[in-house]
């Protein structure tokens, strides 16, 4: 999944801003609203709710939903697709942490050897 924007200038630059209604979000990823509801049931994405109780989706959530749709379109059951995406995200985070620790270790070694 693409990285999230570090510091948005305003809400329109914010990947986490819940800008899209369920209908618009479904249209953007080429699926039915029921698909987005199912992703919520499997806890892959949790849309924010408007004051009126309507689901609102962010660009980040739409990228996740689009990835789920790719897997489902390829024949993966939706429950498995959600689990795959969660595991992919966890792996990406672990790799990032490992790289950060390696970088810190190299910096620490260079300070001690100088």
Secondary structure, DSSP 8 states (H G I E B T S, - for coil): -----SS-SSTTT-TTS--EEHHHHHHHHTS-HHHHHHHHHTTS---EE-TTS-EEE-HHHHHHHHHHHHHHHTT--HHHHHHHHHHHHHHHHHHHHHHHHHHHHHHHHHHHH-
